[in-house]
Amino acid sequence: MILQDLSSNFDWKGSFSFYDAQSVGRGSSGSVLAIDQDLVIKIFSDDEEGQLDFDREREIYHDLQRDGGSRYIVRFLEVWEDGIVLERLEGTLRCRLREKVQPSVALRTQWLVEACRALCFLHDRNIMHGDIGCHNFLVDNKGHIKLCDFAGSKRKGETARICYELRGQHPEYRSGEPTSKTEIFALVSLVRIVAHQLLTDPVGLNHV
């Protein structure tokens, strides 16, 4: 599926250079390079593991965008040169929470709702993310968050290729086998981080 509304300029393929492109993100499954102000491309390691990550993430994005997708999931445009082209967002939720100017109680509450809806959308399609955390939610230019990074996620009959951060691991979690129970545990860990202001600012909470 190609979502053409994200970019009116499709000439980037003729001038884009992997060598010169700005790196805007890096994770366990690959690196993210800027194409322009609207688009990025995620590239994977040039080995067997990288190919497995690429195949799984591409397939899952196709599954997630069937029937229109979800506004709570980062939008996938196309596969190009063994990479996946995605919409470009502002940065991770983790980075946003570390900024000097802290988000309002209302915005934090919005993020909690959006994170829950993103995970529900995933689970309704029998996909376990496997690495729920503030590092895998991206913030757009309107302040909304979207879930990303499905290279290690688990579909029915598969083993996850990623694991949760230590703070988000349920005591009964088995490596490679995320379940609804372990996903919700990881989500609660995220909620505790995002909701810190809600828990420490009862005056602000009254205005939500």
C-alpha positions in Angstrom: 0.0 0.0 0.0 1.4 3.4 -0.9 -0.1 6.4 0.9 0.6 9.2 -1.5 -1.0 12.0 0.6 2.2 12.1 2.8 4.4 13.5 0.1 3.7 15.5 -3.1 7.3 15.1 -4.3 8.2 11.6 -5.6 11.5 12.7 -7.2 13.4 11.9 -4.1 14.4 8.4 -5.5 16.5 9.9 -8.2 18.5 12.1 -5.8 18.5 10.2 -2.5 21.8 8.9 -1.2 22.2 6.4 1.6 25.7 7.7 2.1 24.7 11.4 2.6 21.3 10.9 4.3 20.9 12.1 7.9 20.5 9.4 10.5 17.4 10.1 12.6 17.2 6.9 14.5 18.8 3.6 15.3 17.6 0.5 17.0 18.2 -3.2 17.4 16.7 -4.0 14.0 18.0 -1.3 11.8 18.7 2.4 11.2 16.4 5.1 10.1 17.5 7.8 7.5 15.8 11.0 6.6 14.5 11.2 3.0 12.9 14.7 3.4 10.7 16.5 5.9 7.8 14.0 5.4 9.5 10.6 4.9 12.2 8.3 6.3 13.6 5.0 5.2 14.4 2.2 7.6 17.3 0.0 6.5 18.5 -3.3 7.9 21.8 -5.1 8.4 23.2 -6.8 5.3 23.1 -10.3 6.7 20.7 -13.1 7.3 19.3 -11.6 10.5 18.7 -8.3 8.8 16.8 -10.0 6.0 14.6 -11.8 8.6 13.9 -8.4 10.3 13.1 -6.8 7.0 10.8 -9.5 5.9 8.9 -9.6 9.1 8.5 -5.8 9.5 7.4 -5.5 5.9 4.8 -8.2 6.2 3.4 -6.9 9.5 3.1 -3.4 8.1 1.1 -4.7 5.2 -1.1 -6.6 7.7 -1.6 -3.6 9.8 -2.5 -1.3 7.0 -5.1 -3.6 5.4 -8.6 -2.0 5.5 -7.2 1.5 6.1 -4.9 0.8 9.0 -4.9 2.9 12.2 -3.9 6.4 13.1 -2.1 5.0 16.2 0.4 3.1 14.0 3.2 4.7 12.1 2.3 4.7 8.4 4.1 2.6 5.9 4.4 3.8 2.3 6.3 1.3 0.3 9.4 -1.0 0.0 12.3 0.6 -1.8 15.9 -0.7 -2.2 15.5 -3.3 0.5 14.3 -0.7 3.0 10.8 0.4 4.1 9.6 3.9 3.6 7.7 5.4 6.5 6.1 8.7 7.4 8.5 10.9 9.4 7.6 12.0 12.9 9.2 14.4 15.4 10.9 11.9 17.7 10.4 9.3 20.4 8.0 9.7 23.3 11.0 8.9 25.6 12.9 12.0 24.2 9.8 14.1 24.5 9.5 13.2 28.2 13.1 14.2 28.8 12.7 17.7 27.4 13.1 20.7 29.8 9.5 21.9 29.0 7.4 19.1 30.3 4.1 18.1 28.7 0.8 19.0 30.3 -1.4 16.7 32.3 -3.9 16.7 29.4 -1.3 15.8 26.9 0.0 13.0 29.0 -3.5 11.7 29.4 -4.0 11.8 25.7 -0.8 9.7 25.2 -2.0 7.1 27.6 -5.2 6.7 25.6 -3.4 6.5 22.3 -0.9 3.9 23.6 -3.7 1.7 24.8 -5.6 2.0 21.4 -2.4 1.2 19.5 -1.9 -2.0 21.4 -5.5 -2.9 21.2 -5.3 -2.5 17.4 -2.3 -4.8 17.3 -3.8 -7.5 19.5 -7.1 -7.5 17.6 -4.9 -8.7 14.7 -3.2 -11.4 16.7 0.2 -9.5 16.7 2.3 -9.2 19.9 4.6 -6.2 19.7 7.3 -7.7 22.0 9.0 -4.4 22.9 6.3 -2.0 24.2 8.0 1.1 25.7 8.4 4.9 25.3 11.2 4.3 22.8 8.8 2.7 20.3 6.2 5.4 20.3 6.8 8.4 18.1 5.4 11.8 18.5 4.0 13.6 15.4 3.9 17.4 14.8 0.4 17.7 16.4 1.4 16.0 19.6 -0.1 12.6 18.9 1.8 9.3 19.4 2.1 6.3 17.1 3.5 2.8 17.6 6.5 1.7 15.5 9.1 -1.0 15.0 7.6 -4.4 14.2 10.7 -6.2 13.0 10.8 -8.4 16.1 7.0 -8.7 16.7 5.2 -12.0 16.9 2.4 -13.3 14.9 0.6 -16.6 15.5 3.0 -19.5 15.1 6.1 -17.3 15.3 8.8 -16.5 17.8 9.4 -12.9 18.7 12.8 -11.5 17.5 13.0 -8.9 20.3 12.3 -8.6 24.0 11.1 -6.0 26.4 13.3 -3.6 28.2 14.1 -4.9 31.7 11.7 -2.5 33.4 8.9 -3.8 31.2 9.4 -7.5 31.6 6.8 -9.5 33.4 8.3 -11.9 35.9 6.9 -14.8 34.0 8.1 -13.6 30.6 9.8 -16.2 28.4 12.2 -14.9 25.8 10.6 -14.9 22.3 7.1 -15.6 23.7 5.3 -12.3 24.4 1.6 -12.8 25.4 -1.3 -10.5 26.1 -0.3 -10.6 29.7 3.3 -9.6 29.2 2.2 -6.9 26.7 -0.1 -5.3 29.2 2.6 -5.5 31.9 4.9 -3.6 29.6 2.2 -1.1 28.8 1.6 -0.5 32.5 5.3 0.2 32.9 4.9 2.9 30.1 1.8 4.2 31.9 3.8 4.7 35.1 6.4 6.7 33.3 4.0 8.9 31.3 1.6 9.3 34.2 4.2 10.5 36.7 2.8 14.0 36.6 -0.7 12.7 37.1 0.4 10.9 40.2 2.4 13.8 41.7 0.2 16.7 40.7 -3.3 16.2 42.1 -4.2 19.8 41.3 -3.4 19.3 37.6 -5.3 16.0 37.6 -8.5 17.9 38.6 -8.3 19.8 35.3 -8.2 16.8 33.0 
